[in-house]
């Protein structure tokens, strides 16, 4: 065994031990194996909505879903926000606990696949330098040391599918396979709506084939969904989105409100709760939330658009920026969504590795990014006690903003002479190694 391989193996062993400790200490990982906690998971509400759809009922009627949820022992089952195609798939299992266990097993397999794909992404960015084992260790740490990953694992819905689909799309983008990337981003969007922003990222960067492939695939998925579940269900789904998932959501009193939930770390959540405490007019809250979204999207567009004197940044930079933007412009961002932070944190790792003799400012930016990563990865409750977790949620929002700013402001690495300025594509075969967004 060479010295590099031995060092990589040692790093892998250290990271694996750290992951084992993190999992052992994670309440979420423990709850995933406690049958009494299954009824409180997101799987339960997806399952209840799916069973409603199977019975010919409206899966987006909160009363219908709640009534089915009571049969599982859950006192109050919130509404289901998944699209009809996903709801129908969850409803295929007639038994809650059997379905939960089966999907939990699949999620473990998908997480393992995600680690391998992320390791491949890092190898494409870094070349043979750190070695395959070191890249595998980094991929494992970036996914499995994030407590949000284990929160998503316990809630057992579609977050793990989304993570794997986004990582596969990123790997396809690195290889210049635009159509494959677009198809995978469409699948990620079907699993969880927020990755749709990554199709906008592709368009802003001039990668139109990715956008067209994604839109085409979404069109096919919608057609299949309507054929399988009916147009009326989709109309109800759209009505639910308008009522419950807009900025400053205004739902009937006593019903679950995403915008006002203490754990919603999106700016919309912070603004909505501040508005309720300060009794602001709802219009002010809406204007404030839209202003934040427009600022984030404007900054994203300015960073990604190719110019005459500068091509679009490489695809890892594009994905890092796009994912962080989704955390900030979504009406709701839970800690489960932060499992996707593996991508921008991988960007940070690559930039730290590839920066040669960085100056003071880049070093400070990398340090700030590392601090933000630590905050994002730490379990809820690390910064205070109580169910509200105000400090934890606020710090995680701040960490998203800080890491987004680092990605936007970090000096762009040079593109190789053969790279087409209009695509902003990074190919491992072209030996790109420098820095990044």
N, C-alpha and C positions, 0 to 999 in steps of 0.2 A: 504493500500500500504506500502510495506517495505521501509526501508531507502534506500536500494540499488536501488529499482525500482524508487523511487522518484528522486534520483540523476540521474539515467539514463534518466528519462523523462525530467528533467531540461536540461541535456546535449543535448538531442534530440531537444528540443525547441530552444536552443541557436544556435545549428548548422543549424537548418532549417531557422532561422532568418538570419544567416550569408549567407546561400545559396540564400535566397530570395534577399538579398542586392547585392550579387555577380551577380546574373542573371539580376537584374535591371540595374546594371552598365555595363554589358557586351554588347559591340557592336554586337558581334556575335549572341547572343540570340535575340537581337532586330531585326537584319537583317533577321533572320529566319521567321519572321512574316510580312516582308515587301515584297509585291509581286514584286515590282520593282527590288529587289535584287536577285530574284530566278534565273534569266538568268546568273548571275555571279557565281553561285554555281557549285560545282563539280557534283551535281545531273544533271545539264544541260548537261555537257559534257558526262556523262554516258548515259543519255537519248538520246542525239544526236547519239552517237555510236550505241545504241540499235536500234534506228529507222533506222539507216543505215543498220544494220544487217537484220532487218525485211524486208527491201526493196531489199535485195539481194546484197547490196553494201559492200565494205570492211570497217569495223568499225575502222580499224587501219590506214586508209589513212587520214592523217591530213587534206587534202583538202576537202574530202567528209564530215568529221565531222564538219569542219569549215563552209561549205556551209549550212548544216542543222542547225547549230547553229545560223547563221545570221537570220534565219526565226523566232528565238525567241527574236531577238533584241540585241543579243550579237555581238559585233563587231569582236571579235577574240576568237574562241573556241579552246583551246589547245587540243592536242591529248588525247585519253583515254588509261589509262594503265591497266584497269581491264581485267581479263581473259574473254574469250568468254561466259562462262556460266553466269557470273555476268552481262555482257553486254546484253545478251539476256533477262535476267530477267528485267533489267531496261527498255528495249525497249517494254515491254508488254503494258505499258500505252501509248495510242495514244496522250495524251495531257500533255504537260510539267507541267502546274500549278496544274492540278488535281493530277498528279502523285507525285509532290513535296509535296503537302499537305497531301496526304495519307501516304507517307513514313515518313514525319515529325511526324505524329501521332504515327506511329509504333515505331519510334525511341524514343519517350517519354516513351512508354510502355517498350521498351527494356532497357532504362536507369533505370527505376524503378526496373525492374527485376535484373539488374546488382547490384544495391544497396543492394537488399535482398540477393543475392548470396554472395557478398563480406562480408556482415554482418555474414553470415553462415560460411564463411572461417575464419573470426576472432574468432567466437565462437568455432570453431574446434581447433584453436590454443590456445586460452586463457581459454577454459573451461567456467564454470559458473561464474568465478570471477567477471568480469565487468558487467555481466547481458546482457539480450537480447536487451534492449533499448539502452544501451551504445554502443553495437556492431553495432546496426542499425545507431546510430548517427555517429559513425566512418566511416561506409560504405558510408553514404550519403556525409559526408565531403570529403572523399578521392576521390569521383567521381565528385561531383557537385561543389566543390570549385576550381576545376582546370579549368581555362579558356580555355584550350585546348579541354576539353570536349564540351564546347559550340561552339567553332570554328568548331569542327567536326559535331555538331548538325546542324549548319547553312549550312555547305557544303553538308550535307545530302547524304553521300554516304554509305560506308560499315564499317566505323570505330566503330560505336556503336554495330553492329553485332559482329565484331571482339572482342571487349571488353567483351561482354557477353559470347561468346563462350570460350574465354580464362579463364574467371572466372569460368565457369562451368567445364572446363577441370581441373582447379586447385582444385576445390572442389571434383571432381571425384578422382583425385590423392591422396588427403588427405584421402579418404575413401578406397583407395586401389583398385579402379575399373579401372584397366589399360586399358582394351579394350575401355570402355566408354571414358576415357581420350583421347586415340588416335583418336577415331572418332571425338570428339569435336575439337581437335587440327587440324585435317584435314579440318573440316568445317571452322575454323578460317583462315587457310591457303588459302582456296578457296576464302574467303571474302577479305583477305588482305595478300599478299604473305609473309610478314616478320615473322608471327608466325611459319613458317616452321622451324625456328631456335629452337623452343621449342621441336620439335621432335628430333633434334640433342642433345638438353639438356637431354632428356630422355635416349638417347643412351649413352651419356657420363656418366650418373649416373647409368647405368646398368639396366634400365627399358625397356627391349627389347620388351615386349608385347605391351607396349604403342607405340613404334616405328613401330612395324609390323602392329598393328591395324590402325595407322595413314597412313602408306604407302598403305595399302590395300584399305582404304577408298578413298584416293586420286586417286588411280587407277580406282576405280569405278566411281568417279566423272568425271575423264577425259574421260572415255569411254562414259558416258552419255552425256558429253559436245560435244564430236566429233559426236555422233549419232544425236544430236539436231542441231548443228550449222555447221558441216562439217569440214573435215580435212584442207581445204584450209584456212579457217579462223584461225585455230590454227597455221598454218605455218606463216601467216601474223603476228599473235600475237608474235611469237618467234622472228621474224625479228624486230618488234617494240621494244621488250625488249633489243635486242642486240644493236640497234641504240640509244635508248633514256634512258635506265635505267642502263647502265653500269657505272663504275667509269670514271670520266672525260669525260662525254658524249660529242660527237662531232657531233652535228646535223647541218643541213643546216642553213646558216646565216638568221637571222630574225625569226626562229621558236623557240618555247618555249624550253628552255634548263634547265632541273631540276638541273644539277650540278652547273650552274651559277646563279641560282635564289637566291636573297639576303636572302630569308627566309628559305632556306635549311640549317638546323642546323647540319646535319651529317658531320663528318670530311671530307668526300668526297666533300661536298659543300664548306667548308672553304678552303680546299686545291685547289680546282678548281678555285675559285675566286682569291686566292692568285697567282696562276699560271698565270691566265689571266692578272692580274695587273703587275706581274713581268716578263711576257713573257717567262715563262719556257717552255722547250720542253714538249710535251704531255706525253712522256715516263716517265719523272720525276714525273709528277703528278700521273700517274698510279702506279708507284712504291711506291710512298708515301702513296696513298690510300690503296693499298694492304698490305703495311707494317703495317698500323694502324689496318686493319682488322685481320691480322695474330696475332698481339700482343693481341688484344682483345680475339680472339678465343683460343689462347694458355693459356691465363690467366683463361678463363672460363673453359677450360678442366682441368687445374690443380686444380681448386677449386672443381669441381664436381666429378672427377673420384674417385671411392672408392679405398681404399688401404688396405693393410693387417693390418695396425695399425689404420685405420680410415674409417668408412663407408661413403658413399655419404651423403651430407647434406640433411636435410629434404626438402620436395617438395616446400614449400613456398620460401625457400632460392634458390632452383633451378630455380623457375619461376622468382623471383626477378632478379637474375643474368642474366637469358636468355633474359628477356624483355629489360633490360638496354643494353645488348650486341646488340640487334637488332637496337637500336637507333644509335649505334656507327659503325656498320658494313654495314648498309643499304646504298645504293647509295644516297638515299634521305630520310630525316626525317623532316616532317612538324610538326608544333605545334599540329595539329590534332592528330598525332600519340601519343602525350604525354598523351592522355587520359588513355593509358595503364600503365602510371606511378602509377596509383592507386595500382597496385600490389607491386612494390618495396617499395612504401611509406607505404603500409600496413605491409610489412616486418619490416620496421623501427619502426612502432608503436608497433608491437608485441615484438620486441627486447627491446624497451624502457620499456615496461610493465613487461617483464619477467626477466630482468636483476636484480639480487639481490645484492645490495651494490657494484655496478660496480666501478672499479678503474678509475683513471684519464684518461687513454687512451681510454677505452670504452666510457666514458662520452664525451670526445672530438669528438670521431667518431660519436656518436649519435647526437651531436650538429651540426657537419658538414653535416650530413644527413638531419637534420631538415632545415638547411639553403638551401641546394640543393632543397629540396621539395618546399620551399617558392618560389625560383626562377623559378622552373618548373611550378608552379601553377599560377604565376602572369600573367596578360594580357600582350600581346605585346604592346609596347609603355610605359611600366612602367619605362624604363631606358633610354629613349631618344625619340626624335621626328623624323619625317621624314619617308618616305616609306621604306628606306633601313633597318632601325632598327638594325644597326650593333651591338650595345651594347647588346640589348635584345637577339639576336640570339647567339652571342658569349657567353654570360652568361648562356644561356640555354644549350649550348654544354658543357660548363665547369661544369654545375650542373649534367649533365648526367655522365660525367667522374668521378666527385667526388662521386656521389652516387654509381656508379659501384665499385669504389675503396673501399668504406665503406663496401659494401656487400661482396666483395671478402676478405677483411682483417679482418672482425669482427670475434672474436673467435667462432668456431663452437660449438653448444650446444651438450650435450651428447645425444646419442640415447639410447632408452630403451633396456634392455637385449633381448627382444623378437623381436626386429627389425632385419630383414634380411639384412646383410651388402651389399649383392649384389643388392638390390633394391633401397636403399636410400629412402624408403617410410615412410611417416609420417602418422600415423593413429590417428584420434581423440580418438578412442576407447582405445588406449594404453596410453592415458593421457599425451602425449608429451607437455611440457610446457616451457622448458628451452630456451636457446638462439638460435641464428640462423645466418646463413651466414652473 
